[in-house]
């Protein structure tokens, strides 16, 4: 029960405590202390009638204690304690409930603002990419350090160090706990969207380890994206949600029962999650409805939609996908976008046309060290019957690939040639 409440409500609890203490690190610490107290009190005394309010009140008491230890009865402590009645919430138990409404941190009109502010703080540009991801999963997603470490295949102390450094960095930079002003929000929202996209991408196709996918991590990103669309209903927020839903819809068919990867052309499309496809298409429609044109995530969602609505790989509208990749290349140019466009061109106009584009990337020495370029080049050479060259490229791709499952797929393709 405690774990369930924490996973669902942790971001609201930390957000409310951060607003009241104006200290992000302290809010996260006292929220964790309240969770630890609940793990002892609730099994002993029973679950309180309002578990979230219990955690909030306990967290506020812990914050008051911290301020008392720091500086006695200073102004911040007085502001926190002003409305705290005598006694208050100490234990759980069926008969234990929060005091009067004015004894709560809970402001129904501020809940969404608190959660949104928490996302913006956790994804602040002063933090490194790794720190943003770890902090977001910890304070917004409610994942433990152990869960984050397991998902990204790093030691637990590494995750804990990233989170600790992130809190210190935010404090040193005096980052306020607030939703950015309208003129700054668009730029900062991009950081939030990027973090959720990174989390999903790692869950969708793991960069290292023995598992090809980490669905729990990807589904957590989908959940957070859904929350974000309610808090910040911007076109690109809906675009990201659409992309994640439409991509996750194919998860049930992406692996065999023993965990082996199943590539798109061999997937049983009857196993795709039709409800996720509907949700993704609805989100994409909301992104389109604004009428300002799709951004990078919306364009990727439109590409994913073409795959999801097609009955097979040959029946996919590859010409439409090529056009969408061309638009994506103008909005968010990158070598990976160019490589994906080359794949789409090869499906629409033949492998030779796609190979010309890939060879151009090779000549420009982009994506060096990535397994993606030789793996695509090997596939196109194989389709052209140039098997010796194809085998060499696929073997190179296998050596560069960090994921054991995907490396096995590349080795098998090379061996088949």
N, C-alpha and C positions, 0 to 999 in steps of 0.2 A: 504493500500500500504506500509506504513512504517513497519507494523508488518511483512508483507510477506518478504520484503527485509531483515529485521533483522534476521528472522528465517533462511533464506537461506545463508546469507552472514556474519553473526555475527562472526563465527569462523575465517574467513579470515580477517575480520577487526581487531579483537582483536589480531590475530597473527601478522599482519603487524605492528600494533602499538607497540606490545611487542618487536618486533625485533628492532624497531627504538628507543624506549625509554629504552630498556634493563631493564624494570621494569614491571613485570607481573601485579601487583596490580594496578599500575597507568594506564596501558593500558586498563584494564577492566573498570576502573572508567571513563576514558575519553571517551571510546567507549559508555558507558552508557549515559554520558552527551551529546554526539553527537546525540544519539538516541532521548533523551529528546528534544533537539533543533529541530530535524527533525519533531517531533510530533507537534510542534508549527508552524514551518516555511513552511512545505510542504502543509498543507491544506490552508495556507494563500497565499503563493506565487506560488504554483504549484510544481509538482514533477520535480526535475532536470533531465537533459538528462542522466546523469550517477549517479544514486543514491548512489552506493557503493563508488565512488570516492568522492562524496559530504560528506559522513559520514567519510571517511578516512581523508579528508582535515580538516574537523571540529574537529575531534578527535585529529589531530596533533596540531591544534591551541590551543586546551584545554591543551594538554601536555606541550606546550611551556609556556602557562600561569602558569601552575603548577610549572614548573622549575624556572620561573621568580620569583614566590612567594617564592620558597624555597631558592634560592641562587643567585638571580640576573643573570648577564650575565656570567655564568660559562661556562665551556667547553661543558657540555652536552647540554645546551641551544643553544650555538653557532653551535654545530653539527646538531641539529634539524632544526635551522632557516636558515642555510647556503643557502639552495636552495629554500627557500620559497619566491616567488616573491611578489612584492607590491600588496596589494589588495587581490587577490586570491579568494577562494570560501567562500562566507559569507552566502548567502541565496540560496533557491531553485529557482523555477520559470523556465519557459521554456527557458528563455534567459540566465539563469545562469548555467555555466558549469565550470569544473575545468580549470585551466590555462594550460600552456604548459605541455608537458609530464614530464619534469624534475621537475614540481611542485607537482608531485604525490608521494604518498608512494608506489604506485603500481609497483611492479617489477614482470612481468609475469613469470620470471624464478624462483621466490622464493615463489610463492603462495603455492604450495604443501608443500614445506619445512616449511613454516610458520604454516600451519594447522597441519602438523605432529608434529612439535615442541610443539604446543599448547596442543595436546593430551598427549604427553609425560610429559609435565609440570603438567597438571591437574591431571595426574595419577601417580605422583611421589611417590616413596615408603616412603618418609618422612611423607606423609599424612596418616591419618586414612582411613579405607575403606569407612566410611560414608562421609568423606570430599572429597575423590576422586570422589565418585558418584555425590555428589552435585555440585562440581566444574566442572566436565565434562558436566553435563546437563546444567549448567549455561553458561559457556564460549564456549563450543564446540557445544552443542545442541541448544543454544539460548533460553532455557526455562527460564521463570521468577521464582523468589523465590516462588511465589504463586503456580505456576504450579508444581514445584518440591514438595512443601509441600503437595499439594493435592494428588499427585501420591503416596507419601510414608506415608500419614496420620500422618504427624507431624506438629506442629505449624510453621507458617511462621517465627517467630523469631528464631526458632531452626535452620532452613535452613540458614537463614541469618547469624547466629552466626557461623555455620560450614564453610560457604564460607569466612567470615571475618578471622576466625582462620586459614583457609587454606592459604590465601594470606599472613598472617603474618608469618606462618611457612615457606613458600617458601622463603620469603624475609630474614628471620633469617638464613635459611640454605644456603642462597646465591645460590639458584638453578638457573643456567643459562638458558636463553631462547634459546634452541638449540636442534636439533635432536641429541640424544646420539651418541657417536662414535660407529663404527661397533662392537667393542668387547663388548660394554655394551648394545647394542640395543636389543639383544635377551632376556636378563633378564628383561629389562625395558618394552619391548613389552608385556611380560607376564602380567604385571600390567595393561596395557591398555586393553588387551583382557579380563582380569578378570573383570574390571569395566563394560565393555559393556555387558558381560555375566550376571553380577549381575543386571544391569538395565533391561535386557530382562527378566530374571527370575522373577523379581518382577512384571513386566507387564504381564507375561504369567500366573503366579499363585500367586496372592497377598498373602502376609503372614498374613495380618490382614484386617479388615474392612468388609463392606457389599457386595463388588463386588468381584467375583471370579477372574476376569481378569481386567487388565488395559491396553487394547490394544494400546492406544496412546503411552504409555511408552515403550511397547515392540517394536512398529514400529519405534520409535525414535532410539532405539538401533540397529535395522536392518539398518536404514539409515546411522548411524554412522559407522557401520561395512562395509557397501558398500564403504563409503569414505575411510576407512582405507585400504581396499584391493587395492585401486588405489594409495595410498600413501606409503604403506608398503606391497608389494605383496609377502608376505611370506607364506609358506604352512599352518601354523597354523592360519594365518589371514583368508585365504580362508576356512579353516576348521570351524572357528567360524561362518563366514558368511553362510556357508552351513548349519550348525546346526540351526542358527536362522531362515533362510528361510524355511527349511524343517519343523521346529516346527510351525512357524507362518502360514504355509500353512493350518494347521488344525483349525486355529482360527474360521473361519466362522461356523464350525459345533460344536464347543465346548460349546456353550451356547444356550439355548432355547430362543424364543422371549421375555420371561419375565426375562431373565438373569440367569436362573437356569443352573447349570453345566450339561453337557451331556458327560458321560464317553465314552472312546474310543470304547467300544464294541457296543454302541448304536448310534454312530455318523453316519450321512448320508454322506458317503464318496463322493457322487456326489457334495457336497457343498465345498469340499476342493479346495483350490486355486491351480489349475494346473500350472499356470505360476510361482508361487512361488516354486513349486516342481521342475520345470525345472531349475529355477535359482539356487536352492539349489544343485541340482545334478551336474550342470555345475561347481559350485564353489568347490564341493567335488572332481570332476574330476581334477580340477586344483591343488588341494592339493595333490592328489594321483600322479599326473604327475611328481612331483619333484623326486619321487623314494626313499625318505629317510624314508618312513613309516609314518603313521598317528600319530599325537599327540593326546592329550586328547580331544580337540574340534573336530578334524577330526573323531576320533573313535565314539564320541557321534553323529556326523552327519551321520556316516554310519549306526548307529542303527536307527536313525530317518528315514533314507532312506528306511530301511526294512519295517517300519510301513507304510510309504507313498505309497509304490508301491504294498502293499498287498491289495487284494480285500476284506478281512475281517480279524477279529482277528484269527479265526481258521486257515486261509490260510496263515498267516504270517510265515516267515521262522524263527521260534523260535530257532532252533539249531544254525543258523548263528548268531542270536542275543546273544546267550549264549557265543559263541566264541569271539564275539566282546567285551562283558562285561569282559571276562577273560583277554583279551588284555588290556582293559582300566584299570582293576585292577592292572595290572603290571606297567602300565605307570603312573597312577595317583590313587594309592590306597586310598580308603576312605570307611567308613561304608555305605554311601549312594550307592556307586557303588556296594558293596556286596549285599545290600538289593535289588537293581534293578536286579542284576544277579539272586538272589533267585526267583524273580518273573518270569524271563525268564525261569529258570530251571523248575519252576512249570508248565509253559505252554508247555515246550518241553517234560518233563518226568513225569509230574503229580504233584498234590499238596503235596503229602507226601515228595517227594524229595525236593521241595521248602521249606517246613516247617522245615525240618532238618537244612537247612542253616539258616533260620530265628531264630530258637531256639538256634543255636550257637551264633548268635549275641546277643540274650537275655542273654545267659550265660556269655558272655564277658562284659555285661553291657555297650554296646555302644548305641548311639542314645537315651540315657535316657533323658526323658523330651520332646522328639519329638513325634508328633502324627503319623509319618510315619510307625514306627515299629509296633505298635499295629494295625494300619489300615491294613497293609499287612498280619499280622498274623491272624487277624480276617477273612479276605477274604479267606485265605487258610484253616482255620478251618471250615468255612462254606462250602467250596467245599468238605471237607471230611465228612460232616454231623455232625460235633461236634458243634451243634448250640448254646448250652448254653455257652461254652467257647468262641465261636465266638462273641456272643452278648456282653459278658463282654469286650472283646478286642476292639470292635468297639465303645462301650460306652466310654471306656478310651480314645480312639483316638479322639472322639468328644470333650471330656473335654479338651484335650490338644491342639486342633486345634484353631488357632487364627482367621481364616477366616470364616465369618458367613455362606456364601454359602456352602463351603466345609463341615463345621460342620453339616449343614442340611442334606447333602448327607449321612454322616456317621450315623447320628441319624436315618435317614429313613432306612438304611440298618439294623441297630440294631433292630429297631421296627419290620421289616419284618421277623426277625428270632424268 
